[in-house]
Amino acid sequence: MDEEMLADQRQLVELIEDEGWDVTDLEISAYDSPWADEDDPEATVTITARKPYETDEGDESNGEGDDENPFRLK
């Protein structure tokens, strides 16, 4: 794998982490494009990241105010 591809991947991870995301999975695939006549390889980077968001106390969106939920333990 080309060092330039790996450097680009690291830069993408740094940008995502700088925005407060936690990278949980990372995959890079290098290949020769079947659509281009050039011999230059291409890469695809797949990044999975998570970022928790705080909710306000008593906010309906967090499900605490939903007493009709049949899956909630009481």
C-alpha positions as CSV (number, residue, x, y, z in Angstrom):
1,M,0.0,0.0,0.0
2,D,1.3,3.4,-0.9
3,E,2.6,5.6,2.0
4,E,0.7,8.6,0.5
5,M,-2.6,6.7,0.9
6,L,-1.8,5.9,4.5
7,A,-0.8,9.5,5.2
8,D,-4.1,10.7,3.7
9,Q,-6.0,8.2,5.9
10,R,-4.3,9.4,9.0
11,Q,-5.1,13.0,8.1
12,L,-8.8,12.1,7.6
13,V,-8.9,10.4,11.1
14,E,-7.2,13.5,12.7
15,L,-9.8,15.8,11.1
16,I,-12.7,13.7,12.4
17,E,-11.2,13.4,15.9
18,D,-10.6,17.1,16.0
19,E,-14.3,17.6,15.6
20,G,-15.0,15.5,18.7
21,W,-15.7,12.1,17.1
22,D,-14.2,8.8,18.4
23,V,-13.1,6.6,15.4
24,T,-14.2,3.0,16.2
25,D,-13.4,1.3,12.9
26,L,-11.2,2.1,9.9
27,E,-10.7,0.4,6.5
28,I,-8.7,1.4,3.5
29,S,-8.9,-0.4,0.2
30,A,-6.4,0.3,-2.6
31,Y,-7.2,-0.8,-6.2
32,D,-6.7,0.0,-9.8
33,S,-9.7,1.7,-11.3
34,P,-11.6,-0.5,-13.8
35,W,-13.0,2.7,-15.4
36,A,-9.8,4.7,-15.9
37,D,-7.2,3.9,-18.5
38,E,-4.5,5.3,-16.2
39,D,-2.2,3.1,-14.2
40,D,-2.6,5.2,-11.0
41,P,-4.1,3.3,-8.1
42,E,-7.1,4.6,-6.2
43,A,-8.2,4.2,-2.6
44,T,-11.4,4.1,-0.7
45,V,-11.5,4.9,3.0
46,T,-14.3,3.8,5.2
47,I,-14.4,5.4,8.7
48,T,-16.9,4.5,11.4
49,A,-17.0,7.0,14.3
50,R,-19.3,7.7,17.2
51,K,-20.1,10.9,19.1
52,P,-22.4,11.0,22.1
53,Y,-24.7,13.9,22.4
54,E,-26.0,15.1,25.7
55,T,-29.7,15.6,26.2
56,D,-31.6,17.9,28.5
57,E,-33.1,16.4,31.7
58,G,-36.7,15.5,31.1
59,D,-36.3,15.9,27.3
60,E,-39.0,13.8,25.6
61,S,-36.5,12.8,22.9
62,N,-34.5,10.6,25.3
63,G,-37.5,8.5,26.1
64,E,-37.8,9.3,29.8
65,G,-41.2,11.0,29.4
66,D,-42.7,8.1,27.3
67,D,-44.7,6.0,29.8
68,E,-46.5,4.3,27.0
69,N,-43.4,2.4,25.8
70,P,-44.1,-1.3,26.2
71,F,-40.3,-2.1,26.2
72,R,-39.5,0.1,29.1
73,L,-38.8,-1.6,32.5
74,K,-40.6,0.0,35.3
